[in-house]
């Protein structure tokens, strides 16, 4: 088998297991989330959302961006892996100690609610547990062997979900979510350690750590800025509007991320190792990024577009009408998520070429535009209407959607020349799939006018949307769809030989 064919097969296998991982994870996560959303109050989710703001930032310092550097490097050594592992665990322990002391200050930021203090001190233990598994996960991703990652995630979600549901049904409120988080981190880490067949050396090399600094520090700064502007909205909503509105936002944010982050993680973990293998061959690199652009568009637009159309019946099926104010926030966050996925894809191209500092510059541009949009919409954030408690939050999110679109254009202008393609070519990769989805959602919307039963509506919209999409791409002779179907048939035949 040629190197190109072997790489293509390993890429497809990696995408397959990443897809299985995300689907199983989201199904299991959804089952737990549905039960918790029905049992717990909006205020309970607001309390958890308050701690998640700080947890997101602390997690960045634990990872330190070096996992990206390990994947970008062609042949990391045992010393490299061991050094990053000990560094991550040390930083995690230090940050946990700092946040434990600062717990009263965190409570003060959210209307001085004392319930946040013990919740945050226990929730933050997940930092240390997650830090211990970062390198184990990274090694499997580097080898493009992510099967065990999928298994560990699924087992962890089943057990932790059962714990969370049991505690919620017994009246533990927000603590149910806290212990679910802790148990998930502990189980996943334990499984990866016992199955990875790798142990770190009792060595720590400052030289190895420094060698990752260019890519690692750049990605850490980028991730920090990106996370800041993903979580700053929770902070302002909780601080200025209240925990109930924060609960509505937390629910919409959580469920939208299930879709957006699944696509991002599938593509990021699958594509970056591939790009690192072809980074020294410009012609092959250009062909590879072109296919990645089109494959991303092929998956992204129908996934997000169909979710937006089906948002109301999905929420009504899962939660009744309890979380109706979250629906429009969920839809707006999905629109913003389109640009999040595309920017993440383009960042992979830049990282694979070793230009992490450029990613930092682009993140600064994106965040500067987001700040302008945030400042412009903050005065309206606390606005409510008698039948719309999140009216001001919608204005906030519309501003962020516009800011994300502007930044996407700026990112294309920088990324396209690096991959030896025109800026218009990048846009052209997306347009066919965007147009198809925009047309297909029309009959999907019409179905909601004639079908009142939410289960039947969801089935009809799914079947109609997917069938038309597959048929149209077949008639247009889509090479991306043909490659995907060929791989599925190849695996099917091989399995039944």
C-alpha positions as CSV (number, residue, x, y, z in Angstrom):
1,X,0.0,0.0,0.0
2,X,1.4,3.4,-0.9
3,X,2.1,6.1,1.7
4,X,-0.8,8.2,0.3
5,X,-3.3,5.3,0.4
6,X,-2.1,4.3,3.9
7,X,-2.4,7.8,5.2
8,X,-5.9,8.1,3.7
9,X,-7.0,4.9,5.3
10,X,-5.6,5.9,8.7
11,X,-7.3,9.3,8.4
12,X,-10.6,7.6,7.6
13,X,-10.3,5.2,10.5
14,X,-9.5,8.0,12.8
15,X,-12.5,10.0,11.7
16,X,-14.6,6.9,12.1
17,X,-13.6,6.4,15.7
18,X,-13.8,10.1,16.5
19,X,-17.3,10.1,15.0
20,X,-18.3,7.0,17.0
21,X,-16.8,8.6,20.1
22,X,-18.7,11.9,19.7
23,X,-22.0,10.2,18.8
24,X,-21.9,7.8,21.8
25,X,-20.7,10.6,24.1
26,X,-23.4,13.0,23.0
27,X,-26.1,10.4,23.3
28,X,-25.0,9.4,26.8
29,X,-24.4,13.0,27.8
30,X,-27.8,13.9,26.4
31,X,-29.6,11.2,28.3
32,X,-28.1,12.4,31.6
33,X,-28.6,16.1,30.6
34,X,-32.3,15.5,29.8
35,X,-33.0,13.9,33.2
36,X,-31.0,16.6,35.1
37,X,-32.8,19.4,33.1
38,X,-36.2,18.0,34.1
39,X,-35.3,17.5,37.7
40,X,-33.0,20.4,38.5
41,X,-34.1,24.1,38.5
42,X,-32.8,27.0,36.4
43,X,-31.1,28.3,39.5
44,X,-29.2,25.0,40.0
45,X,-27.8,25.2,36.5
46,X,-27.0,28.8,37.2
47,X,-24.9,27.8,40.2
48,X,-23.0,25.2,38.2
49,X,-22.6,27.7,35.3
50,X,-20.9,30.1,37.7
51,X,-18.2,27.6,38.6
52,X,-17.7,26.5,35.0
53,X,-16.6,30.0,34.0
54,X,-13.5,29.7,36.2
55,X,-13.0,26.0,35.5
56,X,-12.7,26.7,31.8
57,X,-9.8,29.1,32.4
58,X,-8.0,26.9,34.8
59,X,-8.1,24.0,32.4
60,X,-6.2,26.0,29.9
61,X,-3.3,26.6,32.2
62,X,-3.2,22.8,33.0
63,X,-3.0,21.8,29.3
64,X,-0.6,24.7,28.6
65,X,-0.9,24.3,24.9
66,X,1.8,21.6,24.9
67,X,-0.5,18.9,23.7
68,X,-0.8,20.7,20.4
69,X,2.9,20.9,20.2
70,X,3.3,17.2,20.9
71,X,0.9,16.4,18.0
72,X,2.6,18.9,15.7
73,X,6.0,17.4,16.4
74,X,6.7,14.4,14.1
75,X,8.6,12.2,16.6
76,X,8.2,13.2,20.2
77,X,10.4,11.2,22.6
78,X,9.7,9.5,26.0
79,X,11.3,12.5,27.7
80,X,9.0,14.8,25.8
81,X,5.9,13.0,26.9
82,X,7.1,12.6,30.5
83,X,8.0,16.2,30.9
84,X,4.7,17.5,29.6
85,X,2.8,15.1,31.9
86,X,4.7,16.1,35.1
87,X,4.4,19.8,34.1
88,X,0.6,19.5,33.6
89,X,0.0,17.7,36.9
90,X,2.2,20.2,38.8
91,X,0.3,23.2,37.3
92,X,-3.0,21.6,38.0
93,X,-2.2,21.1,41.6
94,X,-1.0,24.7,42.0
95,X,-4.1,26.1,40.3
96,X,-6.4,24.1,42.4
97,X,-4.8,25.4,45.6
98,X,-5.2,29.0,44.3
99,X,-8.8,28.6,43.3
100,X,-9.6,26.8,46.7
101,X,-8.4,30.0,48.5
102,X,-10.3,32.2,46.0
103,X,-13.6,30.5,46.3
104,X,-15.2,33.2,48.4
105,X,-14.2,35.8,45.7
106,X,-15.8,33.7,43.0
107,X,-19.1,33.7,45.0
108,X,-18.8,37.5,45.4
109,X,-18.7,37.8,41.6
110,X,-22.1,36.2,41.3
111,X,-24.1,38.3,43.7
112,X,-22.2,36.9,46.7
113,X,-24.1,33.6,46.8
114,X,-22.4,31.4,49.5
115,X,-23.5,28.2,47.9
116,X,-20.9,28.6,45.2
117,X,-18.0,28.3,47.7
118,X,-18.2,24.5,48.5
119,X,-19.5,23.7,45.0
120,X,-16.5,25.2,43.3
121,X,-13.9,23.7,45.7
122,X,-15.1,20.2,44.9
123,X,-15.7,20.8,41.2
124,X,-12.2,22.1,40.7
125,X,-10.7,18.7,41.7
126,X,-11.5,17.6,38.2
127,X,-8.5,19.8,37.1
128,X,-6.0,17.3,38.6
129,X,-7.8,14.3,37.3
130,X,-8.0,15.6,33.8
131,X,-4.4,16.7,33.8
132,X,-3.2,13.2,34.5
133,X,-4.8,11.9,31.3
134,X,-3.8,14.6,28.8
135,X,-0.6,12.9,27.6
136,X,-2.2,9.5,27.5
137,X,-4.9,10.9,25.2
138,X,-2.3,12.8,23.2
139,X,-0.2,9.7,22.5
140,X,-3.2,7.8,21.1
141,X,-4.2,10.8,18.9
142,X,-0.6,11.0,17.7
143,X,-0.7,7.4,16.6
144,X,-4.1,8.0,15.0
145,X,-5.4,5.2,17.3
146,X,-8.4,6.7,19.1
147,X,-10.5,3.7,19.7
148,X,-9.7,3.5,23.5
149,X,-10.4,7.2,23.9
150,X,-13.9,6.5,22.6
151,X,-14.3,3.5,24.9
152,X,-13.1,5.4,28.0
153,X,-15.4,8.3,27.3
154,X,-18.4,6.1,26.9
155,X,-17.8,4.1,30.1
156,X,-17.1,7.2,32.0
157,X,-20.3,8.9,30.8
158,X,-22.4,5.8,31.6
159,X,-21.2,5.5,35.2
160,X,-21.0,9.2,36.0
161,X,-24.4,9.8,34.4
162,X,-25.9,7.2,36.7
163,X,-24.3,8.9,39.7
164,X,-25.6,12.3,38.6
165,X,-29.1,11.1,38.0
166,X,-29.2,9.2,41.3
167,X,-28.1,12.3,43.2
168,X,-30.5,14.6,41.4
169,X,-33.5,12.3,42.1
170,X,-32.5,12.3,45.8
171,X,-32.6,16.1,46.1
172,X,-28.9,17.0,45.9
173,X,-29.6,19.8,43.4
174,X,-26.5,21.4,41.8
175,X,-24.3,18.9,43.7
176,X,-25.5,16.2,41.3
177,X,-23.8,17.9,38.4
178,X,-20.6,18.5,40.5
179,X,-20.2,14.8,41.4
180,X,-21.1,13.7,37.9
181,X,-18.2,15.9,36.6
182,X,-15.7,14.5,39.2
183,X,-16.6,10.9,38.6
184,X,-16.4,11.3,34.8
185,X,-12.9,12.7,35.0
186,X,-11.7,10.0,37.4
187,X,-13.1,7.1,35.4
188,X,-11.8,8.3,32.0
189,X,-8.3,8.9,33.4
190,X,-8.2,5.5,35.2
191,X,-9.2,3.6,32.0
192,X,-6.6,5.4,29.8
193,X,-3.8,4.8,32.3
194,X,-4.6,1.1,32.6
195,X,-5.0,0.5,28.9
196,X,-2.4,2.7,27.3
197,X,0.6,0.4,28.0
198,X,2.7,3.5,28.6
199,X,4.2,4.8,31.8
200,X,6.1,8.1,32.2
201,X,9.8,8.2,33.2
202,X,10.8,9.9,36.4
203,X,12.5,12.6,34.4
204,X,11.8,16.3,33.7
205,X,13.7,18.2,31.0
206,X,13.6,21.9,30.9
207,X,15.2,21.7,27.5
208,X,12.3,19.5,26.2
209,X,9.8,22.0,27.7
210,X,11.5,24.9,26.1
211,X,11.5,23.1,22.7
212,X,7.7,23.1,22.8
213,X,7.4,26.8,23.8
214,X,6.9,28.3,20.4
215,X,3.9,26.2,19.5
216,X,2.8,25.5,23.0
217,X,2.8,29.0,24.3
218,X,1.2,30.3,21.2
219,X,-1.6,27.8,21.5
220,X,-2.0,28.5,25.2
221,X,-2.5,32.2,24.6
222,X,-4.8,31.5,21.7
223,X,-6.9,29.0,23.8
224,X,-6.9,31.4,26.7
225,X,-8.3,34.2,24.6
226,X,-10.8,31.9,22.9
227,X,-12.0,30.5,26.2
228,X,-12.2,34.0,27.6
229,X,-14.7,35.0,25.0
230,X,-16.7,31.8,25.2
231,X,-17.2,32.2,28.9
232,X,-17.2,35.9,29.5
233,X,-20.8,35.9,28.5
234,X,-21.7,33.6,31.4
235,X,-19.9,35.9,33.8
236,X,-21.7,39.0,32.6
237,X,-25.1,37.3,32.5
238,X,-24.8,35.9,36.0
239,X,-23.3,39.1,37.4
240,X,-25.7,41.6,35.7
241,X,-28.9,39.6,35.0
242,X,-29.0,36.9,37.6
243,X,-28.7,33.1,38.1
244,X,-32.0,32.2,36.5
245,X,-31.1,33.9,33.2
246,X,-27.7,32.3,33.5
247,X,-29.4,29.0,33.9
248,X,-31.3,29.5,30.6
249,X,-28.0,30.5,28.9
250,X,-26.1,27.6,30.4
251,X,-28.6,25.1,29.0
252,X,-28.6,26.6,25.5
253,X,-24.8,26.9,25.6
254,X,-24.4,23.3,26.8
255,X,-26.6,21.8,24.1
256,X,-25.3,23.9,21.3
257,X,-21.7,22.9,22.2
258,X,-22.7,19.3,22.0
259,X,-23.1,19.8,18.3
260,X,-20.5,22.5,17.6
261,X,-17.7,21.0,19.7
262,X,-18.4,17.5,18.4
263,X,-17.7,18.6,14.9
264,X,-14.7,20.6,16.0
265,X,-13.2,17.8,18.0
266,X,-13.7,15.2,15.2
267,X,-12.0,17.4,12.7
268,X,-9.3,18.8,15.0
269,X,-8.2,15.4,16.4
270,X,-8.4,13.7,13.0
271,X,-6.9,16.4,10.7
272,X,-3.9,17.8,12.7
273,X,-1.9,14.5,12.8
274,X,-2.5,14.2,9.0
275,X,-1.3,17.7,8.3
276,X,1.8,17.2,10.3
277,X,2.7,14.3,8.0
278,X,2.5,16.3,4.8
279,X,3.7,19.7,6.0
280,X,7.0,19.3,4.0
281,X,5.3,18.7,0.7
282,X,3.6,21.9,-0.5
283,X,1.6,20.4,-3.4
284,X,0.3,17.5,-1.3
285,X,-0.4,19.9,1.6
286,X,-2.6,22.1,-0.7
287,X,-4.5,19.1,-2.0
288,X,-5.1,17.9,1.6
289,X,-6.3,21.2,2.9
290,X,-8.7,21.5,-0.1
291,X,-10.3,18.2,0.7
292,X,-10.5,19.1,4.4
293,X,-12.3,22.3,3.6
294,X,-14.9,20.6,1.5
295,X,-15.3,17.6,3.9
296,X,-15.9,20.1,6.8
297,X,-18.5,22.0,4.8
298,X,-20.2,18.7,3.7
299,X,-20.6,17.8,7.4
300,X,-21.0,21.2,9.0
301,X,-23.8,22.9,7.2
302,X,-26.4,20.1,7.3
303,X,-25.5,19.3,10.9
304,X,-25.9,22.9,12.1
305,X,-28.7,23.9,9.7
306,X,-30.9,20.9,10.5
307,X,-30.4,21.4,14.3
308,X,-31.5,25.0,14.0
309,X,-34.7,24.0,12.2
310,X,-35.4,21.2,14.6
311,X,-34.5,23.1,17.8
312,X,-38.1,23.7,19.0
313,X,-39.4,20.1,18.7
314,X,-36.1,18.8,20.1
315,X,-36.5,21.0,23.3
316,X,-40.2,20.2,23.6
317,X,-39.5,16.5,23.3
318,X,-36.7,16.5,25.8
319,X,-37.8,19.1,28.4
320,X,-41.4,20.0,27.7
321,X,-41.8,23.8,27.8
322,X,-39.6,24.4,30.9
323,X,-36.7,25.7,28.9
324,X,-38.4,27.5,26.0
325,X,-36.5,30.7,26.6
326,X,-33.3,28.8,25.8
327,X,-34.4,27.7,22.3
328,X,-33.6,31.0,20.5
329,X,-30.3,31.3,22.4
330,X,-29.5,27.7,21.3
331,X,-30.2,28.6,17.7
332,X,-28.0,31.8,17.8
333,X,-25.2,29.9,19.4
334,X,-25.4,27.3,16.6
335,X,-25.0,30.0,14.0
336,X,-22.0,31.4,15.8
337,X,-20.7,27.8,16.0
338,X,-20.4,27.6,12.3
339,X,-17.6,30.2,12.4
340,X,-16.1,28.5,15.4
341,X,-15.7,25.3,13.6
342,X,-14.2,26.9,10.4
343,X,-11.8,29.0,12.4
344,X,-10.7,26.0,14.3
345,X,-10.1,24.2,11.0
346,X,-8.0,27.1,9.7
347,X,-6.0,27.2,12.9
348,X,-5.0,23.6,12.3
349,X,-3.5,24.6,9.0
350,X,-1.5,27.4,10.6
351,X,-0.4,25.2,13.5
352,X,0.7,22.3,11.3
353,X,3.1,24.7,9.5
354,X,4.6,25.7,12.9
355,X,3.2,29.3,12.8
356,X,1.5,29.2,16.1
357,X,2.3,32.9,16.8
358,X,0.2,33.8,13.8
359,X,-2.7,32.0,15.4
360,X,-2.2,34.2,18.4
361,X,-2.4,37.3,16.3
362,X,-5.6,36.2,14.6
363,X,-7.1,35.3,18.0
364,X,-6.3,38.9,19.2
365,X,-8.1,40.2,16.1
366,X,-11.1,38.0,16.7
367,X,-11.3,38.9,20.4
368,X,-10.9,42.6,19.7
369,X,-13.9,42.5,17.4
370,X,-15.8,40.5,20.0
371,X,-15.0,43.1,22.7
372,X,-16.4,45.8,20.5
373,X,-19.6,43.8,20.0
374,X,-19.8,43.1,23.7
375,X,-19.4,46.7,24.7
376,X,-22.1,47.7,22.2
377,X,-24.6,45.2,23.5
378,X,-23.9,45.2,27.3
379,X,-26.4,48.1,27.9
380,X,-29.2,46.0,26.5
381,X,-28.2,42.7,28.3
382,X,-30.6,43.0,31.3
383,X,-33.6,43.9,29.1
384,X,-36.6,41.6,29.4
385,X,-40.1,41.5,28.0
386,X,-43.2,40.0,29.7
387,X,-43.0,37.0,27.5
388,X,-39.3,37.0,26.8
389,X,-37.0,36.8,29.9
390,X,-33.9,36.6,27.7
391,X,-34.5,39.5,25.3
392,X,-31.3,41.3,26.3
393,X,-29.3,38.1,26.1
394,X,-30.5,37.6,22.5
395,X,-29.2,41.0,21.6
396,X,-25.8,40.1,23.1
397,X,-25.6,36.9,21.0
398,X,-26.6,38.7,17.8
399,X,-23.7,41.0,18.3
400,X,-21.4,38.0,18.7
401,X,-22.7,36.3,15.6
402,X,-21.9,39.4,13.5
403,X,-18.5,39.7,15.2
404,X,-17.7,36.0,14.4
405,X,-18.6,36.4,10.7
406,X,-16.3,39.4,10.4
407,X,-13.5,37.4,12.0
408,X,-14.0,34.4,9.8
409,X,-13.4,36.6,6.8
410,X,-10.2,38.0,8.3
411,X,-9.0,34.4,9.1
412,X,-9.5,33.3,5.5
413,X,-7.5,36.3,4.3
414,X,-4.5,35.1,6.4
415,X,-4.8,31.3,6.0
416,X,-5.5,31.0,2.2
417,X,-2.0,32.2,1.1
418,X,-0.3,29.9,3.5
419,X,-1.9,26.9,1.8
420,X,-1.2,28.2,-1.7
421,X,-4.8,28.9,-2.5
422,X,-6.9,32.0,-3.2
423,X,-9.2,33.5,-0.7
424,X,-12.1,33.0,-3.1
425,X,-11.3,29.3,-3.4
426,X,-11.8,28.9,0.4
427,X,-15.2,30.5,0.1
428,X,-16.0,28.4,-3.0
429,X,-15.3,25.2,-1.1
430,X,-18.2,26.1,1.3
431,X,-20.9,27.7,-1.0
432,X,-22.3,24.5,-2.7
433,X,-23.1,22.9,0.6
434,X,-24.4,26.1,2.2
435,X,-26.8,26.7,-0.7
436,X,-28.0,23.1,-0.6
437,X,-28.8,23.3,3.1
438,X,-30.6,26.7,2.8
439,X,-32.9,25.2,0.1
440,X,-33.5,21.9,2.0
441,X,-34.5,23.6,5.3
442,X,-37.5,25.2,3.5
443,X,-39.5,21.9,3.2
444,X,-38.3,20.9,6.7
445,X,-39.8,24.2,8.1
446,X,-43.0,23.5,6.1
447,X,-43.4,20.2,7.8
448,X,-43.7,21.9,11.2
449,X,-46.8,23.6,9.9
450,X,-48.6,20.4,9.2
451,X,-47.3,18.0,11.9
452,X,-48.0,18.8,15.5
453,X,-46.6,15.6,17.2
454,X,-43.0,16.4,18.1
455,X,-41.7,12.8,17.6
456,X,-43.3,12.5,14.2
457,X,-42.1,15.9,13.2
458,X,-38.5,15.1,14.2
459,X,-38.6,11.9,12.3
460,X,-40.1,13.5,9.2
461,X,-37.7,16.4,9.2
462,X,-34.7,14.1,9.7
463,X,-35.7,11.8,6.9
464,X,-36.6,14.5,4.5
465,X,-33.6,16.7,5.2
466,X,-31.0,13.8,5.0
467,X,-32.6,12.1,2.0
468,X,-32.7,15.3,-0.1
469,X,-29.1,16.2,0.9
470,X,-27.7,12.8,0.0
471,X,-29.6,12.7,-3.3
472,X,-28.6,16.2,-4.3
473,X,-24.9,15.5,-3.7
474,X,-25.2,12.2,-5.6
475,X,-26.7,14.0,-8.6
476,X,-24.0,16.6,-8.4
477,X,-21.3,13.9,-8.3
478,X,-19.9,15.1,-5.0
479,X,-16.4,13.5,-4.7
480,X,-16.5,14.1,-0.9
481,X,-19.7,12.1,-0.5
482,X,-18.4,9.4,-2.9
483,X,-15.2,9.0,-0.8
484,X,-17.2,8.8,2.4
485,X,-19.5,6.1,1.0
486,X,-16.7,4.2,-0.5
487,X,-14.9,4.0,2.8
488,X,-18.1,2.8,4.6
489,X,-18.6,0.1,2.0
490,X,-15.0,-0.9,2.2
491,X,-15.2,-1.3,5.9
492,X,-18.5,-3.2,5.6
493,X,-17.0,-5.7,3.0
494,X,-13.9,-6.2,5.0
495,X,-15.9,-6.9,8.2
496,X,-18.0,-9.5,6.4
497,X,-15.3,-11.3,4.5
